[in-house]
Amino acid sequence: MKNKPDDRSNNAHRIQSNISDTIKNIHLANEMIEVTADEKTKETLIEKNHRREIAVDALKEELKDETINKEVQQKMH
């Protein structure tokens, strides 16, 4: 079985989609935090949102790197 070639043509789009989805999940969790009375659920959602915020920051850096890499590749061709 052959390995698939490394296709990075849609990386920036995929990363941006992941950022958008994660931000949407943060907002949804914040809404749940506002309406739930269960302290354990609130704590869990707050912890998840903290991890999501860290992930969004990392994804933004990855998107920036991907954009720079794409620009360099275009200049080389």
SEMARBA-8125 format. One record per residue: residue in three letters; x, y, z of N, C-alpha, C in turn. Coordinates in nm, 2 decimals, decimal comma. Example, Ala and Ser with C-alpha at 12.3 -4.5 7.8 and 13.67 -1.06 7.14 Angstrom:
BEGIN
+------+--------+--------+--------+--------+--------+--------+--------+--------+--------+
! type !   n.xx !   n.yy !   n.zz !  ca.xx !  ca.yy !  ca.zz !   c.xx !   c.yy !   c.zz !
+------+--------+--------+--------+--------+--------+--------+--------+--------+--------+
!  ALA !   1,32 !  -0,57 !   0,78 !   1,23 !  -0,45 !   0,78 !   1,32 !  -0,33 !   0,78 !
!  SER !   1,28 !  -0,22 !   0,71 !   1,37 !  -0,11 !   0,71 !   1,29 !   0,00 !   0,79 !
+------+--------+--------+--------+--------+--------+--------+--------+--------+--------+
***
This chain:
BEGIN
+------+--------+--------+--------+--------+--------+--------+--------+--------+--------+
! type !   n.xx !   n.yy !   n.zz !  ca.xx !  ca.yy !  ca.zz !   c.xx !   c.yy !   c.zz !
+------+--------+--------+--------+--------+--------+--------+--------+--------+--------+
!  MET !   0,08 !  -0,12 !   0,00 !   0,00 !   0,00 !   0,00 !   0,09 !   0,12 !   0,00 !
!  LYS !   0,06 !   0,22 !  -0,09 !   0,14 !   0,34 !  -0,10 !   0,09 !   0,44 !   0,00 !
!  ASN !   0,18 !   0,52 !   0,05 !   0,15 !   0,63 !   0,13 !   0,09 !   0,74 !   0,05 !
!  LYS !   0,00 !   0,81 !   0,10 !  -0,06 !   0,93 !   0,03 !   0,05 !   1,04 !   0,03 !
!  PRO !   0,06 !   1,12 !  -0,08 !   0,15 !   1,23 !  -0,07 !   0,10 !   1,34 !   0,03 !
!  ASP !   0,19 !   1,41 !   0,08 !   0,16 !   1,51 !   0,18 !   0,10 !   1,63 !   0,11 !
!  ASP !  -0,04 !   1,64 !   0,12 !  -0,11 !   1,75 !   0,06 !  -0,15 !   1,85 !   0,16 !
!  ARG !  -0,08 !   1,96 !   0,15 !  -0,10 !   2,07 !   0,25 !  -0,17 !   2,19 !   0,18 !
!  SER !  -0,23 !   2,17 !   0,07 !  -0,30 !   2,27 !   0,00 !  -0,42 !   2,33 !   0,07 !
!  ASN !  -0,48 !   2,26 !   0,16 !  -0,60 !   2,31 !   0,23 !  -0,57 !   2,33 !   0,38 !
!  ASN !  -0,44 !   2,33 !   0,42 !  -0,40 !   2,34 !   0,56 !  -0,46 !   2,47 !   0,62 !
!  ALA !  -0,44 !   2,58 !   0,56 !  -0,48 !   2,71 !   0,62 !  -0,64 !   2,70 !   0,64 !
!  HIS !  -0,71 !   2,65 !   0,54 !  -0,85 !   2,64 !   0,55 !  -0,89 !   2,55 !   0,67 !
!  ARG !  -0,83 !   2,44 !   0,68 !  -0,86 !   2,34 !   0,78 !  -0,83 !   2,40 !   0,92 !
!  ILE !  -0,72 !   2,47 !   0,93 !  -0,68 !   2,53 !   1,06 !  -0,78 !   2,64 !   1,10 !
!  GLN !  -0,82 !   2,72 !   1,00 !  -0,92 !   2,83 !   1,02 !  -1,05 !   2,77 !   1,07 !
!  SER !  -1,09 !   2,66 !   1,00 !  -1,21 !   2,59 !   1,04 !  -1,21 !   2,54 !   1,18 !
!  ASN !  -1,09 !   2,49 !   1,22 !  -1,08 !   2,44 !   1,36 !  -1,08 !   2,55 !   1,46 !
!  ILE !  -1,02 !   2,67 !   1,43 !  -1,03 !   2,79 !   1,51 !  -1,18 !   2,83 !   1,53 !
!  SER !  -1,25 !   2,84 !   1,42 !  -1,39 !   2,88 !   1,43 !  -1,47 !   2,79 !   1,51 !
!  ASP !  -1,45 !   2,66 !   1,49 !  -1,53 !   2,56 !   1,56 !  -1,50 !   2,56 !   1,71 !
!  THR !  -1,37 !   2,58 !   1,75 !  -1,33 !   2,59 !   1,89 !  -1,39 !   2,71 !   1,95 !
!  ILE !  -1,39 !   2,83 !   1,89 !  -1,44 !   2,95 !   1,94 !  -1,59 !   2,93 !   1,96 !
!  LYS !  -1,66 !   2,87 !   1,87 !  -1,80 !   2,84 !   1,88 !  -1,83 !   2,76 !   2,00 !
!  ASN !  -1,75 !   2,66 !   2,03 !  -1,76 !   2,57 !   2,15 !  -1,74 !   2,65 !   2,27 !
!  ILE !  -1,64 !   2,74 !   2,27 !  -1,62 !   2,83 !   2,39 !  -1,75 !   2,91 !   2,42 !
!  HIS !  -1,81 !   2,97 !   2,32 !  -1,93 !   3,05 !   2,34 !  -2,04 !   2,96 !   2,39 !
!  LEU !  -2,06 !   2,84 !   2,33 !  -2,17 !   2,75 !   2,38 !  -2,15 !   2,71 !   2,52 !
!  ALA !  -2,02 !   2,68 !   2,56 !  -1,99 !   2,64 !   2,70 !  -2,02 !   2,76 !   2,79 !
!  ASN !  -1,98 !   2,88 !   2,75 !  -2,01 !   3,00 !   2,83 !  -2,16 !   3,01 !   2,86 !
!  GLU !  -2,24 !   2,99 !   2,76 !  -2,39 !   2,99 !   2,77 !  -2,43 !   2,89 !   2,87 !
!  MET !  -2,37 !   2,77 !   2,87 !  -2,41 !   2,66 !   2,96 !  -2,37 !   2,70 !   3,10 !
!  ILE !  -2,25 !   2,76 !   3,12 !  -2,20 !   2,81 !   3,25 !  -2,30 !   2,90 !   3,31 !
!  GLU !  -2,36 !   2,99 !   3,23 !  -2,45 !   3,09 !   3,28 !  -2,58 !   3,03 !   3,33 !
!  VAL !  -2,63 !   2,93 !   3,27 !  -2,76 !   2,87 !   3,30 !  -2,76 !   2,75 !   3,40 !
!  THR !  -2,64 !   2,69 !   3,41 !  -2,64 !   2,57 !   3,50 !  -2,62 !   2,60 !   3,64 !
!  ALA !  -2,68 !   2,53 !   3,73 !  -2,67 !   2,55 !   3,87 !  -2,57 !   2,45 !   3,93 !
!  ASP !  -2,53 !   2,35 !   3,85 !  -2,44 !   2,24 !   3,90 !  -2,30 !   2,29 !   3,90 !
!  GLU !  -2,24 !   2,31 !   4,02 !  -2,11 !   2,37 !   4,03 !  -2,00 !   2,28 !   3,96 !
!  LYS !  -2,02 !   2,15 !   3,97 !  -1,92 !   2,05 !   3,91 !  -1,92 !   2,07 !   3,76 !
!  THR !  -2,04 !   2,09 !   3,70 !  -2,05 !   2,11 !   3,55 !  -1,99 !   2,24 !   3,52 !
!  LYS !  -2,01 !   2,35 !   3,60 !  -1,95 !   2,48 !   3,57 !  -1,80 !   2,47 !   3,57 !
!  GLU !  -1,75 !   2,40 !   3,67 !  -1,60 !   2,38 !   3,69 !  -1,54 !   2,31 !   3,57 !
!  THR !  -1,61 !   2,20 !   3,53 !  -1,56 !   2,12 !   3,41 !  -1,56 !   2,21 !   3,28 !
!  LEU !  -1,67 !   2,29 !   3,26 !  -1,68 !   2,37 !   3,14 !  -1,57 !   2,48 !   3,14 !
!  ILE !  -1,55 !   2,54 !   3,26 !  -1,45 !   2,64 !   3,27 !  -1,31 !   2,59 !   3,24 !
!  GLU !  -1,28 !   2,47 !   3,29 !  -1,15 !   2,40 !   3,26 !  -1,14 !   2,37 !   3,11 !
!  LYS !  -1,25 !   2,32 !   3,05 !  -1,24 !   2,29 !   2,91 !  -1,22 !   2,42 !   2,83 !
!  ASN !  -1,29 !   2,52 !   2,87 !  -1,27 !   2,65 !   2,79 !  -1,13 !   2,70 !   2,81 !
!  HIS !  -1,07 !   2,68 !   2,92 !  -0,93 !   2,72 !   2,94 !  -0,84 !   2,65 !   2,84 !
!  ARG !  -0,86 !   2,52 !   2,83 !  -0,78 !   2,44 !   2,73 !  -0,81 !   2,48 !   2,59 !
!  ARG !  -0,94 !   2,51 !   2,56 !  -0,98 !   2,56 !   2,43 !  -0,91 !   2,69 !   2,39 !
!  GLU !  -0,90 !   2,78 !   2,49 !  -0,84 !   2,91 !   2,46 !  -0,69 !   2,89 !   2,43 !
!  ILE !  -0,62 !   2,80 !   2,50 !  -0,48 !   2,77 !   2,47 !  -0,47 !   2,71 !   2,33 !
!  ALA !  -0,57 !   2,62 !   2,30 !  -0,56 !   2,56 !   2,17 !  -0,58 !   2,66 !   2,06 !
!  VAL !  -0,67 !   2,75 !   2,08 !  -0,70 !   2,86 !   1,98 !  -0,57 !   2,94 !   1,96 !
!  ASP !  -0,50 !   2,97 !   2,06 !  -0,38 !   3,05 !   2,05 !  -0,28 !   2,97 !   1,97 !
!  ALA !  -0,27 !   2,84 !   2,00 !  -0,17 !   2,76 !   1,92 !  -0,21 !   2,74 !   1,78 !
!  LEU !  -0,34 !   2,73 !   1,75 !  -0,39 !   2,72 !   1,61 !  -0,37 !   2,85 !   1,54 !
!  LYS !  -0,38 !   2,96 !   1,60 !  -0,36 !   3,09 !   1,54 !  -0,21 !   3,10 !   1,50 !
!  GLU !  -0,12 !   3,05 !   1,58 !   0,02 !   3,05 !   1,55 !   0,05 !   2,96 !   1,43 !
!  GLU !  -0,01 !   2,84 !   1,43 !   0,00 !   2,75 !   1,33 !  -0,05 !   2,81 !   1,19 !
!  LEU !  -0,16 !   2,88 !   1,20 !  -0,22 !   2,94 !   1,08 !  -0,12 !   3,05 !   1,03 !
!  LYS !  -0,06 !   3,12 !   1,12 !   0,03 !   3,23 !   1,07 !   0,15 !   3,16 !   1,01 !
!  ASP !   0,21 !   3,05 !   1,07 !   0,32 !   2,98 !   1,01 !   0,28 !   2,92 !   0,87 !
!  GLU !   0,16 !   2,87 !   0,86 !   0,12 !   2,81 !   0,73 !   0,10 !   2,92 !   0,63 !
!  THR !   0,05 !   3,03 !   0,66 !   0,04 !   3,14 !   0,57 !   0,18 !   3,19 !   0,52 !
!  ILE !   0,27 !   3,20 !   0,61 !   0,41 !   3,24 !   0,57 !   0,47 !   3,14 !   0,48 !
!  ASN !   0,45 !   3,01 !   0,52 !   0,51 !   2,90 !   0,44 !   0,45 !   2,90 !   0,30 !
!  LYS !   0,32 !   2,92 !   0,29 !   0,25 !   2,93 !   0,15 !   0,31 !   3,04 !   0,07 !
!  GLU !   0,33 !   3,16 !   0,13 !   0,38 !   3,27 !   0,06 !   0,52 !   3,25 !   0,01 !
!  VAL !   0,60 !   3,18 !   0,09 !   0,74 !   3,15 !   0,05 !   0,74 !   3,05 !  -0,06 !
!  GLN !   0,65 !   2,95 !  -0,05 !   0,64 !   2,85 !  -0,16 !   0,60 !   2,91 !  -0,29 !
!  GLN !   0,50 !   3,01 !  -0,28 !   0,46 !   3,08 !  -0,41 !   0,57 !   3,16 !  -0,47 !
!  LYS !   0,65 !   3,22 !  -0,39 !   0,76 !   3,30 !  -0,44 !   0,87 !   3,22 !  -0,51 !
!  MET !   0,88 !   3,09 !  -0,46 !   0,98 !   3,00 !  -0,51 !   0,94 !   2,95 !  -0,65 !
!  HIS !   0,81 !   2,95 !  -0,68 !   0,77 !   2,90 !  -0,81 !   0,74 !   3,01 !  -0,91 !
+------+--------+--------+--------+--------+--------+--------+--------+--------+--------+
***
